[in-house]
Structures are given as C-alpha cells and as structure tokens.
Amino acid sequence: GTFREDLFFRLSSAVITVPPLRERSEDLPALAAALLAELGRPLALLPGTLQVLASHDWPGNVRELKNALASASALADGAVLEPRHLLFFRQRRRRPTVERLPLGGRALEALERAAIKQTLDLEGGNKTRAARALGIAPSTLYEKLKKYQLA
C-alpha cells in the first residue's frame, strides 16, 4: 500500500511543472490545431472560435480540450471550425475572475464603488446580504454608501 521511497526519489529527479491550460490561453491556437490534426480533422479555427475556447476554464486540461474539439469537429460541415460548433459551451461559460479583469492603473476608490454598486444590484438592493457578500460589516457598507453617494 505504500510507494517505495527510493523509487520515488529516483523518479522525481526531473520534475517539470506545467501550469493548467486555463493559465496559458496563448497556447490554445497551436494546441487546438495539433489536436485537430491528430483527430484527422485539420480544420481552420476562426478568431471567434478561439475566443470561445479561451473563455472556458478547462478543468480537464488538454484531455478535455481534445474531447471538446472531437465533438465540435463532428458538427463541422466544412473546413472551418466555427463558434456555433461549440454548442456545449453555451451553458458552461466562466465568469471572469478579478485577476483577469483590466484593473491596473485604476483608482481603488473607483473599483470599490463599482464593486459595491454591482453587489447591491446582484443582491436586489439588500444591504445586509450585500455587506456579507463583500465581506464587510453592514455599518461599514453604510459608511461607504454615504462616502460614494450611493445611498
């Protein structure tokens, strides 16, 4: 039931860390083309198709991409893989993470104001739930609403 320690150290002499596919979307065009060729369907990829592919989190990494391309290529009726062939993505779009938003160079107050306004909208104006979602006390939210003239 245990892995031999000496064997583990022999095998782990050259460890290569490969980031997940969601963190290297710049690899998608070449990777998708290679996978389509491997599948026997060297289809051209439209820029919109690449955008749809880049909008997915790819929890299954390259194996999931290969399966997605196999399904889409079966739906392709020509030599081009179009976004409409990626029907299964319509229900699994990822929400942008804060790290992916273009926030650099913006004033923190503007970002905080926008976060408060959007959270209030999402919570239907309920300030208690909005404060909880923002991770702040309701009293702090009321102070910020007054500060940003959102009340």
SVG drawing of the C-alpha trace seen along z (x, -y; Angstrom):
<svg xmlns="http://www.w3.org/2000/svg" viewBox="-34 -61 51 63">
<polyline fill="none" stroke="black" stroke-width="0.4" points="0.0,0.0 2.9,-2.5 5.2,-3.7 8.8,-2.8 10.7,-5.9 13.9,-5.1 11.9,-4.6 10.1,-7.9 13.4,-9.8 14.8,-8.2 11.7,-9.2 11.4,-12.7 14.9,-13.8 13.5,-15.8 10.2,-17.4 8.6,-19.7 5.6,-21.8 3.2,-22.6 0.6,-25.2 -3.1,-24.3 -4.5,-25.1 -6.7,-27.9 -3.5,-29.8 -1.9,-29.5 -4.6,-30.5 -1.9,-31.7 -1.1,-28.0 -4.7,-27.3 -4.3,-28.1 -1.3,-25.8 -2.6,-23.1 -6.1,-23.1 -4.6,-22.9 -2.3,-20.0 -5.2,-18.1 -7.5,-18.6 -4.7,-17.2 -4.3,-14.3 -8.0,-13.7 -7.7,-13.6 -9.7,-16.9 -7.2,-19.7 -9.9,-22.4 -9.2,-26.1 -10.1,-28.0 -11.9,-31.3 -10.8,-34.0 -14.3,-33.8 -13.8,-30.1 -10.6,-30.7 -12.3,-33.3 -14.9,-30.8 -12.2,-28.2 -10.3,-30.7 -13.4,-31.6 -13.5,-28.1 -11.7,-27.1 -10.6,-23.7 -10.8,-21.8 -9.9,-18.6 -7.0,-20.4 -5.7,-19.1 -7.8,-15.9 -11.0,-17.9 -9.9,-20.2 -9.3,-17.2 -12.8,-15.8 -14.3,-19.2 -12.6,-19.5 -13.6,-16.0 -17.3,-16.8 -17.1,-20.1 -15.3,-18.7 -18.1,-16.1 -20.5,-19.0 -18.4,-21.0 -19.8,-20.9 -16.9,-22.4 -13.2,-23.2 -13.6,-25.7 -14.5,-25.2 -16.9,-27.9 -18.2,-29.0 -21.6,-27.6 -20.0,-24.1 -19.1,-24.6 -22.7,-24.3 -21.8,-22.6 -20.0,-25.8 -23.1,-27.9 -24.1,-26.7 -20.6,-26.5 -19.1,-29.9 -16.8,-31.0 -17.3,-34.3 -14.2,-36.5 -12.1,-36.3 -10.8,-39.5 -7.3,-38.6 -8.3,-38.6 -10.1,-42.0 -8.1,-45.0 -7.9,-46.8 -4.4,-48.1 -4.0,-51.9 -7.5,-52.5 -8.2,-54.3 -9.0,-51.9 -12.0,-54.1 -13.5,-53.7 -13.0,-49.9 -14.6,-49.8 -17.5,-52.0 -18.2,-49.7 -17.9,-46.6 -20.4,-47.9 -22.8,-49.1 -22.7,-45.8 -23.1,-43.7 -26.1,-45.8 -27.6,-45.2 -26.9,-41.4 -28.5,-41.3 -31.6,-43.2 -30.7,-46.2 -30.5,-44.2 -27.7,-45.9 -27.3,-43.1 -26.7,-40.5 -24.5,-42.9 -22.3,-43.5 -22.0,-39.8 -21.1,-39.2 -18.5,-42.0 -17.0,-40.6 -17.6,-43.8 -19.9,-44.8 -23.2,-46.4 -22.1,-49.5 -19.0,-49.7 -21.2,-49.3 -23.5,-52.2 -20.4,-54.4 -19.2,-53.6 -22.6,-54.2 -22.6,-57.6 -19.0,-58.3 -19.7,-57.3 -23.1,-58.8 -24.8,-55.5 -27.4,-55.7"/>
</svg>
